[in-house]
Amino acid sequence: MNNNNSFWLVNSNRTEVKRFLKNNKIEDRFFEYMFVDTGEIIGLLGNNPPLMKTRVSLKIDEAREIYKRLLSQGWKKTKPVWL
């Protein structure tokens, strides 16, 4: 985990990143939610921030399953690429 409580993954060919970030805006007493942001890497990772393509808010259990599935498909943990 980094300083803004987000978790980052990059795909194996380094063309896409995903950020998993706790969604504190939903006031659901029963479930916690996470934003899952997807970005397209333009050029080399680190030269320019990826272009954000999508953002979805999911229950935290669903986001964890996606995170685990991506890791099993070859995605790797990476440093934050958006502030």
Backbone as ProteinMPNN parsed JSONL, in Angstrom:
{"seq_chain_A": "MNNNNSFWLVNSNRTEVKRFLKNNKIEDRFFEYMFVDTGEIIGLLGNNPPLMKTRVSLKIDEAREIYKRLLSQGWKKTKPVWL", "coords_chain_A": {"N_chain_A": [[0.865, -1.173, 0.0], [0.475, 2.255, -0.673], [1.123, 5.742, 0.004], [-1.402, 6.955, -0.412], [-3.301, 5.079, 0.07], [-3.818, 3.348, -2.09], [-3.749, 0.716, -4.53], [-1.784, -0.642, -7.061], [-1.61, -2.001, -10.358], [0.063, -3.301, -13.242], [-0.207, -4.372, -16.625], [1.248, -7.25, -18.355], [2.435, -6.54, -20.817], [2.79, -3.891, -20.467], [0.954, -1.86, -21.213], [-1.286, -1.028, -19.984], [-2.698, 0.154, -16.92], [-4.033, -0.412, -13.639], [-5.765, 1.044, -10.966], [-6.611, 0.563, -7.643], [-8.636, 1.918, -5.354], [-9.822, 3.022, -2.267], [-13.215, 3.871, -1.936], [-14.482, 6.443, -0.405], [-16.711, 7.944, -0.564], [-19.198, 6.803, -0.692], [-21.827, 6.165, 1.456], [-22.577, 3.609, 2.754], [-23.852, 1.509, 5.074], [-23.401, -1.183, 5.238], [-21.608, -2.225, 3.367], [-18.274, -1.869, 2.052], [-16.667, 0.067, -0.466], [-14.699, 0.18, -3.488], [-12.93, 2.177, -5.833], [-12.13, 1.266, -9.107], [-9.848, 2.091, -11.298], [-8.935, 2.381, -14.691], [-6.24, 2.769, -16.845], [-4.649, 3.816, -19.88], [-1.441, 3.267, -21.073], [0.628, 5.561, -22.534], [3.306, 5.76, -24.622], [6.373, 5.351, -22.815], [6.107, 3.849, -19.617], [6.06, 5.969, -16.888], [7.189, 8.164, -18.151], [5.06, 9.814, -19.008], [1.903, 10.412, -17.405], [-0.508, 7.749, -17.398], [-3.359, 7.641, -19.585], [-6.461, 8.084, -18.261], [-9.064, 5.813, -18.638], [-11.387, 4.463, -17.726], [-13.576, 4.358, -14.828], [-14.832, 2.559, -12.193], [-17.043, 1.796, -9.489], [-16.934, -0.59, -7.072], [-18.11, -3.198, -4.867], [-16.033, -3.966, -2.115], [-15.233, -6.639, -1.87], [-15.646, -7.652, -4.459], [-13.801, -6.102, -5.871], [-11.423, -7.038, -4.729], [-11.415, -9.672, -5.678], [-11.13, -9.237, -8.445], [-8.596, -8.038, -8.435], [-6.98, -10.164, -7.46], [-7.431, -12.025, -9.533], [-6.323, -10.682, -11.739], [-3.607, -10.591, -10.95], [-3.071, -13.339, -11.08], [-3.188, -13.633, -13.785], [-0.896, -12.563, -14.744], [-0.468, -9.847, -14.334], [1.389, -7.242, -12.708], [2.431, -5.818, -9.571], [2.849, -2.311, -9.204], [4.374, 0.957, -8.984], [2.666, 4.005, -7.919], [1.072, 5.879, -10.514], [-0.538, 7.984, -11.028], [-1.369, 11.002, -9.377]], "CA_chain_A": [[0.0, 0.0, 0.0], [1.287, 3.46, -0.684], [0.689, 6.809, 0.905], [-2.804, 7.38, -0.542], [-4.128, 3.89, 0.251], [-4.208, 2.761, -3.358], [-3.0, -0.447, -4.97], [-1.574, -0.465, -8.495], [-1.166, -3.135, -11.165], [0.355, -3.035, -14.652], [-0.274, -5.636, -17.355], [2.562, -7.789, -18.706], [3.054, -5.821, -21.94], [2.942, -2.515, -19.997], [0.105, -0.955, -21.986], [-2.464, -0.674, -19.19], [-2.567, 0.111, -15.466], [-5.27, -0.349, -12.858], [-5.621, 1.553, -9.601], [-7.668, 0.165, -6.718], [-8.635, 3.01, -4.381], [-11.027, 2.979, -1.436], [-14.231, 4.89, -2.224], [-15.023, 6.936, 0.869], [-17.852, 8.815, -0.846], [-20.453, 6.066, -0.519], [-22.128, 5.963, 2.872], [-23.338, 2.371, 2.891], [-23.524, 0.973, 6.403], [-23.193, -2.626, 5.187], [-20.534, -2.618, 2.459], [-17.243, -0.916, 1.666], [-16.522, 0.096, -1.914], [-13.434, 0.634, -4.055], [-12.865, 2.585, -7.222], [-11.145, 0.585, -9.942], [-9.545, 2.97, -12.425], [-8.132, 1.767, -15.73], [-5.558, 3.762, -17.656], [-3.862, 3.357, -21.021], [-0.093, 3.831, -21.047], [1.04, 6.166, -23.798], [4.771, 5.846, -24.563], [6.987, 4.556, -21.76], [5.568, 4.057, -18.275], [6.887, 6.862, -16.093], [7.442, 9.409, -18.885], [3.82, 10.582, -18.917], [0.877, 9.635, -16.711], [-1.44, 7.055, -18.289], [-4.636, 8.273, -19.891], [-7.522, 7.34, -17.582], [-10.123, 5.414, -19.56], [-12.631, 4.109, -17.033], [-13.624, 4.279, -13.367], [-16.035, 1.906, -11.682], [-17.071, 1.605, -8.048], [-17.359, -1.962, -6.798], [-17.988, -3.652, -3.484], [-14.626, -4.263, -1.866], [-14.987, -8.063, -2.147], [-15.537, -7.797, -5.914], [-12.525, -5.497, -6.27], [-10.358, -7.969, -4.316], [-11.427, -10.806, -6.614], [-10.541, -8.762, -9.7], [-7.174, -7.848, -8.16], [-6.356, -11.502, -7.401], [-7.502, -12.626, -10.859], [-5.333, -10.01, -12.581], [-2.287, -11.088, -10.552], [-2.919, -14.705, -11.6], [-3.083, -13.536, -15.24], [0.401, -12.0, -15.099], [-0.312, -8.43, -13.984], [2.367, -7.04, -11.642], [2.294, -4.62, -8.738], [3.69, -1.225, -9.679], [4.283, 2.21, -8.197], [1.586, 4.9, -8.371], [1.352, 6.634, -11.732], [-1.371, 9.202, -10.954], [-1.339, 11.571, -8.019]], "C_chain_A": [[0.904, 1.226, 0.0], [0.626, 4.543, 0.153], [-0.757, 7.267, 0.708], [-3.758, 6.185, -0.524], [-4.651, 3.33, -1.07], [-3.267, 1.611, -3.687], [-2.958, -0.402, -6.487], [-1.107, -1.752, -9.143], [-0.89, -2.65, -12.585], [0.323, -4.375, -15.382], [1.105, -6.013, -17.883], [3.211, -7.072, -19.887], [3.111, -4.315, -21.693], [2.184, -1.503, -20.856], [-1.077, -0.448, -21.178], [-2.131, -0.767, -17.709], [-3.962, 0.122, -14.846], [-4.913, 0.155, -11.471], [-6.848, 1.116, -8.816], [-7.582, 1.133, -5.548], [-9.935, 2.965, -3.586], [-11.941, 4.16, -1.754], [-14.881, 5.296, -0.905], [-16.27, 7.784, 0.676], [-19.197, 8.117, -0.659], [-20.666, 5.809, 0.967], [-23.089, 4.792, 3.038], [-22.917, 1.739, 4.217], [-23.128, -0.497, 6.353], [-21.996, -3.043, 4.335], [-19.532, -1.489, 2.297], [-17.065, -1.029, 0.162], [-15.13, 0.576, -2.305], [-13.675, 1.139, -5.465], [-11.833, 1.692, -7.902], [-11.004, 1.444, -11.192], [-8.671, 2.211, -13.411], [-7.534, 2.87, -16.589], [-4.75, 3.114, -18.765], [-2.508, 4.053, -20.985], [0.261, 4.301, -22.449], [2.553, 6.358, -23.719], [5.301, 4.932, -23.475], [6.37, 4.884, -20.411], [6.546, 4.908, -17.479], [7.197, 8.165, -16.803], [6.242, 10.342, -18.801], [2.803, 9.763, -18.145], [-0.038, 8.945, -17.723], [-2.724, 7.858, -18.474], [-5.74, 7.454, -19.228], [-8.661, 7.083, -18.562], [-11.447, 5.149, -18.847], [-12.445, 4.177, -15.522], [-14.941, 3.609, -13.006], [-15.906, 1.821, -10.167], [-17.683, 0.239, -7.78], [-17.317, -2.226, -5.3], [-16.566, -4.157, -3.303], [-14.304, -5.736, -2.14], [-14.833, -8.318, -3.641], [-14.201, -7.247, -6.406], [-11.363, -6.411, -5.898], [-10.275, -9.156, -5.263], [-10.799, -10.417, -7.943], [-9.031, -8.609, -9.538], [-6.446, -9.192, -8.172], [-6.333, -12.154, -8.781], [-6.466, -11.996, -11.798], [-3.916, -10.466, -12.237], [-2.051, -12.489, -11.117], [-2.772, -14.724, -13.121], [-1.786, -12.842, -15.677], [0.568, -10.512, -14.853], [0.654, -8.346, -12.802], [2.036, -5.789, -10.846], [3.257, -3.564, -9.267], [3.51, -0.008, -8.785], [3.141, 3.071, -8.724], [2.006, 5.702, -9.601], [0.436, 7.838, -11.898], [-1.233, 9.724, -9.545], [-2.703, 11.52, -7.398]], "O_chain_A": [[1.974, 1.22, 0.609], [-0.309, 4.284, 0.911], [-1.299, 7.922, 1.599], [-4.875, 6.262, -1.035], [-5.798, 2.889, -1.152], [-2.143, 1.542, -3.19], [-3.976, -0.152, -7.132], [-0.318, -2.503, -8.57], [-1.524, -1.713, -13.069], [0.764, -5.392, -14.846], [2.026, -5.196, -17.863], [4.439, -7.003, -19.95], [3.44, -3.548, -22.597], [2.701, -0.435, -21.184], [-1.794, 0.451, -21.618], [-1.381, -1.646, -17.286], [-4.929, 0.596, -15.443], [-3.909, -0.242, -10.88], [-7.981, 1.28, -9.269], [-6.58, 1.167, -4.834], [-11.019, 2.882, -4.162], [-11.492, 5.304, -1.83], [-15.723, 4.578, -0.364], [-16.83, 8.291, 1.648], [-20.221, 8.778, -0.486], [-19.78, 5.293, 1.648], [-24.249, 4.963, 3.411], [-21.734, 1.471, 4.433], [-22.575, -1.015, 7.323], [-21.426, -4.11, 4.56], [-19.88, -0.311, 2.39], [-17.285, -2.093, -0.419], [-14.47, 1.288, -1.549], [-14.508, 0.608, -6.199], [-10.784, 1.4, -7.329], [-11.906, 1.516, -12.027], [-7.767, 1.479, -13.008], [-8.234, 3.791, -17.01], [-4.232, 2.008, -18.612], [-2.433, 5.278, -20.881], [0.201, 3.54, -23.415], [3.033, 7.057, -22.827], [4.747, 3.859, -23.235], [6.137, 6.05, -20.093], [7.734, 4.593, -17.41], [7.445, 9.177, -16.148], [6.4, 11.536, -18.548], [2.828, 8.534, -18.215], [-0.311, 9.498, -18.788], [-3.11, 8.65, -17.614], [-5.947, 6.289, -19.568], [-9.157, 7.997, -19.222], [-12.504, 5.567, -19.318], [-11.334, 4.072, -15.005], [-16.013, 4.025, -13.445], [-14.8, 1.778, -9.63], [-18.801, -0.052, -8.205], [-16.587, -1.568, -4.559], [-15.97, -4.708, -4.228], [-13.204, -6.044, -2.6], [-13.985, -9.11, -4.051], [-13.548, -7.853, -7.255], [-10.416, -6.548, -6.672], [-9.18, -9.596, -5.612], [-10.021, -11.184, -8.51], [-8.271, -9.012, -10.419], [-5.411, -9.335, -8.825], [-5.335, -12.767, -9.161], [-5.81, -12.703, -12.564], [-3.109, -10.704, -13.136], [-0.952, -12.791, -11.581], [-2.293, -15.706, -13.688], [-1.606, -12.565, -16.863], [1.632, -9.96, -15.131], [0.73, -9.269, -11.991], [1.448, -4.837, -11.359], [4.352, -3.889, -9.725], [2.612, 0.043, -7.944], [2.697, 2.885, -9.857], [3.15, 6.145, -9.709], [0.621, 8.631, -12.821], [-1.003, 8.951, -8.615], [-2.878, 11.952, -6.258]]}, "name": "protein", "num_of_chains": 1, "seq": "MNNNNSFWLVNSNRTEVKRFLKNNKIEDRFFEYMFVDTGEIIGLLGNNPPLMKTRVSLKIDEAREIYKRLLSQGWKKTKPVWL"}
